[in-house]
Amino acid sequence: MGRSTTKDAQALLHSLRSAYAATPTNLKIIDLYIVFAVVTAVIHVVYMALVGSFPVNSFLSGVLSCVGTAVLAVSLRIQVNKENKEFKDLPPERAFADFVLCNLVLHLVIMNFLG
């Protein structure tokens, strides 16, 4: 039983790796940005767990900034993906402009929340 699950896991990893190799470079860059934002949020939470959360607004602002940015980047990735049929008429420049504008609004709200 253990041998078949190992083979299944290897086959799954191989298929995921080969499918991701066909992904365009611009989507890979967006994926890297999403991973960076999530890792930064995790670092915020670990730091809070180790040191404490005395300025709670600062902690919440940092985490919400990272999570909000990651969510907006996922939205950008969905809109820029050529295989997505829902956004086929939307030019990538418009999607990026929406991403930048939403990030600006997000970070203005977060700066206001800092106090």
C-alpha positions in Angstrom: 0.0 0.0 0.0 2.8 2.4 0.8 4.5 1.8 -2.5 1.4 2.6 -4.6 0.8 5.9 -2.7 4.4 6.8 -3.3 4.0 6.1 -7.0 0.8 8.1 -7.1 2.4 11.0 -5.4 5.3 11.0 -7.8 3.0 10.8 -10.8 1.0 13.7 -9.4 4.1 15.8 -8.8 5.4 15.0 -12.3 2.1 15.9 -13.9 1.9 19.2 -11.9 5.5 20.0 -12.8 4.9 19.4 -16.5 1.7 21.4 -16.6 3.4 24.3 -14.8 6.3 24.2 -17.3 3.8 25.2 -20.0 2.6 28.2 -18.0 3.5 31.6 -19.5 6.3 33.6 -17.8 4.0 36.5 -16.8 1.8 34.2 -14.8 4.8 32.6 -13.1 5.9 36.1 -12.1 2.5 36.8 -10.6 2.6 33.4 -8.8 6.0 34.4 -7.3 4.5 37.7 -6.1 1.6 35.9 -4.5 3.9 33.5 -2.7 6.0 36.5 -1.5 2.9 38.2 -0.1 1.7 35.0 1.7 5.2 34.3 3.1 5.4 37.9 4.4 2.0 37.5 6.1 3.2 34.3 7.7 6.3 36.1 8.9 4.1 38.8 10.4 2.1 36.2 12.3 5.2 34.3 13.6 6.8 37.6 14.7 3.6 38.5 16.6 3.5 35.1 18.2 7.1 35.4 19.4 7.3 39.0 20.3 3.7 40.0 21.0 1.2 42.3 19.4 1.4 45.4 21.5 0.5 47.8 18.6 -2.4 45.7 17.5 -3.3 48.1 14.7 0.2 47.8 13.2 0.1 44.0 13.3 -3.4 43.9 11.7 -2.4 46.5 9.1 0.7 44.5 8.1 -1.2 41.2 7.8 -4.2 42.7 6.0 -1.9 44.5 3.6 -0.1 41.2 2.7 -3.4 39.2 2.4 -5.2 41.9 0.5 -2.3 42.2 -1.9 -2.2 38.5 -2.4 -6.0 38.4 -3.2 -5.6 41.3 -5.7 -2.7 39.5 -7.3 -4.8 36.3 -7.6 -7.5 38.4 -9.3 -4.9 39.8 -11.7 -3.7 36.3 -12.5 -7.2 35.2 -13.3 -7.8 38.2 -15.6 -4.4 38.0 -17.4 -4.6 34.2 -18.0 -5.2 33.6 -21.7 -7.0 30.3 -21.1 -9.7 32.0 -19.0 -12.7 32.6 -21.3 -14.5 35.0 -19.0 -12.0 37.8 -19.4 -11.0 37.2 -23.1 -12.1 40.7 -24.1 -10.2 42.4 -21.3 -6.8 43.7 -22.3 -3.9 42.8 -19.9 -3.1 46.5 -19.5 -6.6 47.2 -18.2 -6.3 44.3 -15.7 -2.9 45.7 -14.5 -4.3 49.2 -14.2 -7.2 47.8 -12.1 -4.7 45.9 -9.9 -2.6 49.1 -9.3 -5.7 51.2 -8.6 -7.1 48.6 -6.2 -3.7 48.3 -4.4 -3.6 52.1 -4.1 -7.0 52.1 -2.4 -6.2 49.1 -0.2 -3.0 50.7 1.1 -4.7 54.1 1.6 -7.2 52.3 3.8 -4.5 50.5 5.6 -2.5 53.7 6.2 -5.7 55.2 7.6 -6.2 52.2 9.9 -2.7 52.6 11.3 -3.9 55.7 13.1 
